[in-house]
């Protein structure tokens, strides 16, 4: 039984007080950043399709 209680908190002691965001928010943020960077980088190519 005591071994199960040790597995509950796997983070290092200095990081236990840090609140981590949910993983799905990180994925959404990464996708948004990729889309924005691609829009900036390929702006002329994308707008040339609409002309």
Rosetta silent file (secondary structure, phi, psi, omega in degrees, C-alpha in Angstrom):
SEQUENCE: XXXXXXXXXXXXXXXXXXXXXXXXXXXXXXXXXXXXXXXXXXXXXXXXXXX
SCORE:     score description
SCORE:     0.000 S_00000001
   1 L     0.000  -42.874 -177.329    0.000    0.000    0.000 S_00000001
   2 H   -62.863  -26.365 -179.319    2.663    2.649    0.785 S_00000001
   3 H   -67.302  -33.193  178.753    4.126    2.230   -2.697 S_00000001
   4 H   -66.511  -36.114 -179.209    0.852    3.396   -4.302 S_00000001
   5 H   -68.418  -29.663 -179.991    0.892    6.645   -2.320 S_00000001
   6 H   -72.404  -22.794 -177.640    4.380    7.519   -3.605 S_00000001
   7 L   -82.536   -9.105 -176.896    3.211    7.339   -7.214 S_00000001
   8 L   -66.135  -44.963 -176.457    0.583   10.067   -6.762 S_00000001
   9 L  -111.447  104.050 -177.193    3.016   13.007   -6.979 S_00000001
  10 L   -98.682   -8.400 -179.074    5.643   12.468   -9.679 S_00000001
  11 L   -76.682  150.980  175.684    6.736   16.090  -10.065 S_00000001
  12 L   -61.709  158.120 -173.486    9.946   17.284   -8.419 S_00000001
  13 H   -62.284  -35.317 -178.761    9.545   19.022   -5.060 S_00000001
  14 H   -73.508  -19.047 -177.337   10.380   22.498   -6.412 S_00000001
  15 H   -99.261   -0.308 -176.083    7.759   22.200   -9.159 S_00000001
  16 L   -69.017  -27.245 -179.771    4.865   21.028   -6.965 S_00000001
  17 L   -85.342   -6.425 -177.667    3.653   24.561   -6.289 S_00000001
  18 L   -85.721  130.012  178.775    3.601   25.503   -9.975 S_00000001
  19 L   -87.721  117.401  179.600    0.178   25.320  -11.627 S_00000001
  20 L   -93.150  138.256  176.593    0.484   23.704  -15.054 S_00000001
  21 L   -71.409  162.326  177.570   -2.153   24.415  -17.723 S_00000001
  22 L   -65.416  149.938 -176.301   -4.113   21.571  -19.236 S_00000001
  23 H   -64.926  -32.446 -177.346   -2.444   19.813  -22.157 S_00000001
  24 H   -66.543  -31.416  177.545   -5.316   20.565  -24.549 S_00000001
  25 H   -69.112  -35.027  176.683   -4.733   24.303  -24.142 S_00000001
  26 H   -65.699  -39.387  178.420   -1.085   23.839  -25.075 S_00000001
  27 H   -66.390  -43.605  178.992   -2.064   21.936  -28.210 S_00000001
  28 H   -63.151  -42.677  179.141   -4.581   24.611  -29.205 S_00000001
  29 H   -63.632  -41.000  179.202   -2.001   27.351  -28.593 S_00000001
  30 H   -63.632  -41.789  179.440    0.618   25.497  -30.658 S_00000001
  31 H   -64.760  -42.510  179.304   -1.797   25.078  -33.588 S_00000001
  32 H   -63.388  -42.398  179.646   -2.766   28.761  -33.468 S_00000001
  33 H   -63.850  -41.754  179.228    0.891   29.828  -33.407 S_00000001
  34 H   -62.866  -42.841 -179.508    1.709   27.576  -36.381 S_00000001
  35 H   -65.022  -43.891 -178.344   -1.226   28.957  -38.389 S_00000001
  36 H   -65.265  -42.531  179.763   -0.334   32.587  -37.622 S_00000001
  37 H   -64.459  -41.189  178.280    3.339   32.093  -38.490 S_00000001
  38 H   -66.874  -36.893  176.924    2.431   30.390  -41.765 S_00000001
  39 H   -63.901  -40.207  178.631   -0.015   33.181  -42.634 S_00000001
  40 H   -68.948  -42.756 -174.503    2.700   35.768  -42.064 S_00000001
  41 H   -71.607  -40.301 -176.173    5.371   33.785  -43.898 S_00000001
  42 L  -107.922   32.913 -175.422    3.263   32.769  -46.927 S_00000001
  43 H   -60.138  -47.718 -177.405    1.067   35.889  -47.086 S_00000001
  44 H   -66.635  -37.678  179.878    1.811   36.738  -50.720 S_00000001
  45 H   -66.137  -42.410 -178.972    1.340   33.142  -51.889 S_00000001
  46 H   -67.216  -43.941 -178.784   -2.004   32.793  -50.135 S_00000001
  47 H   -71.472  -21.814  178.769   -3.350   36.130  -51.410 S_00000001
  48 H   -68.613  -24.280  177.599   -2.211   35.349  -54.969 S_00000001
  49 H   -70.222  -27.065 -176.791   -4.815   32.534  -55.115 S_00000001
  50 L   -87.858   -5.968 -179.958   -7.624   35.035  -54.554 S_00000001
  51 L   -91.078    0.000    0.000   -6.596   37.345  -57.384 S_00000001
